[in-house]
Each structure stands twice: as C-alpha cells, then as structure tokens.
C-alpha cells in the first residue's frame, strides 16, 4: 500500500479528484437550464430531471470510492503511528462532547 501512496500517479489522481470536486458542479450548472447554484442544492444536479445527472452521479460514485480508498490507504500506511494517537483522539473528542449542553442532557 505504501508504494501506491508514494507514487506520482496516485497524487495526480488525488489532485484531479479534489479539483474536480470544486469545479465540476460549476461547469455542469452551465448545461442545466433553470439551475441556480446560489439557491439550489448541488444534489439537484443528480436529480431525475437534470440533463447532467449521469455525469454528476458517475462523478459522485468515483469521488466516494476513491476517497474511501485513499483514506484506507493512508491509514494502512500510518497504522503504527495511529496507535500512539488513539488515546489523544478519544480524550479530545470526549472532552469536547462533555462541554456541550445537549450532550449532558441526553447522556444522563
């Protein structure tokens, strides 16, 4: 797994995916008459009446699969150092949640 993450191809695909996540909805909204990005959610691009639904839904499938793969790959690469941070993460999130009023009401 470490060889994949350290390759230029992986970083290029990751960069393309992140840039595509920002610019693809902006590009696709030009081909969807009646779509207003200021007042409508991006999920309208993938709805049944959208002319760009196939492209947008395919993009979302790619995005989800690739980012899940990248997360697992980075975790497997950093698995040994993750063990030392586990206590910190649990303590930190537990401390933040205990300070919230809504958490105190439901935890009692």
C-alpha positions in Angstrom: 0.0 0.0 0.0 2.9 2.3 0.7 4.1 2.1 -2.9 0.7 3.3 -4.2 0.5 6.4 -1.9 4.1 7.4 -2.7 3.6 7.3 -6.5 3.1 10.4 -8.6 0.1 8.8 -10.3 -1.8 8.5 -7.0 -1.0 12.1 -6.2 -2.1 13.2 -9.6 -5.4 11.4 -9.4 -6.0 12.7 -5.9 -5.3 16.3 -7.1 -7.6 15.8 -10.1 -10.3 14.5 -7.8 -10.1 17.4 -5.3 -10.0 20.0 -8.1 -12.9 18.2 -9.9 -15.0 18.3 -6.7 -14.7 22.0 -6.7 -15.1 22.8 -10.4 -17.4 20.0 -11.8 -20.6 21.4 -10.3 -19.7 24.9 -11.5 -19.1 23.5 -15.0 -22.2 21.3 -15.1 -24.6 24.1 -13.9 -24.0 25.8 -17.3 -25.7 22.9 -19.0 -28.7 22.7 -16.7 -31.2 25.4 -17.6 -33.0 26.7 -14.5 -30.4 25.6 -12.1 -29.2 28.4 -9.8 -26.2 27.5 -7.6 -27.0 30.2 -5.2 -30.5 29.0 -4.3 -30.4 25.2 -5.2 -28.5 22.4 -3.6 -25.9 20.5 -5.6 -28.0 17.3 -5.3 -30.4 18.9 -7.9 -27.6 18.2 -10.5 -28.1 14.5 -9.9 -31.9 14.5 -9.8 -34.1 12.7 -12.4 -35.0 15.9 -14.3 -31.4 17.0 -14.6 -29.8 16.8 -18.0 -26.4 16.2 -16.4 -27.4 13.6 -13.9 -25.4 10.7 -15.5 -22.2 12.7 -15.4 -22.8 14.1 -11.9 -23.9 10.8 -10.4 -20.9 9.0 -12.0 -18.6 11.6 -10.6 -20.1 11.2 -7.1 -19.6 7.4 -7.3 -16.0 8.0 -8.4 -15.4 10.5 -5.6 -16.8 8.3 -2.9 -14.9 5.2 -3.9 -11.6 7.0 -4.5 -11.7 9.0 -1.3 -12.6 5.9 0.7 -9.7 4.0 -0.9 -7.4 6.9 -0.2 -8.5 7.0 3.5 -7.9 3.3 3.9 -4.5 3.5 2.1 -3.3 6.4 4.3 -4.5 4.6 7.4 -2.6 1.4 6.5 0.5 3.4 5.7 0.3 5.2 9.1 -1.1 2.4 11.2 1.8 2.2 13.6 1.8 5.9 14.4 -2.0 5.9 14.6 -1.8 3.7 17.7 0.0 6.3 19.7 -2.6 9.0 18.8 -5.6 6.9 19.7 -5.7 7.9 23.3 -5.4 11.6 22.4 -8.3 11.5 19.9 -10.6 9.7 22.3 -9.8 12.1 25.1 -10.1 15.1 23.0 -13.5 14.3 21.5 -14.8 13.1 24.8 -13.7 16.4 26.4 -15.4 18.4 23.6 -18.6 16.5 23.9 -18.8 16.7 27.6 -18.7 20.5 27.4 -21.8 20.6 25.2 -25.1 21.2 27.0 -27.1 19.0 24.6 -24.7 16.1 25.3 -25.1 16.4 29.0 -28.9 16.4 28.7 -29.0 13.2 26.7 -26.2 11.3 28.5 -27.9 11.4 31.9 
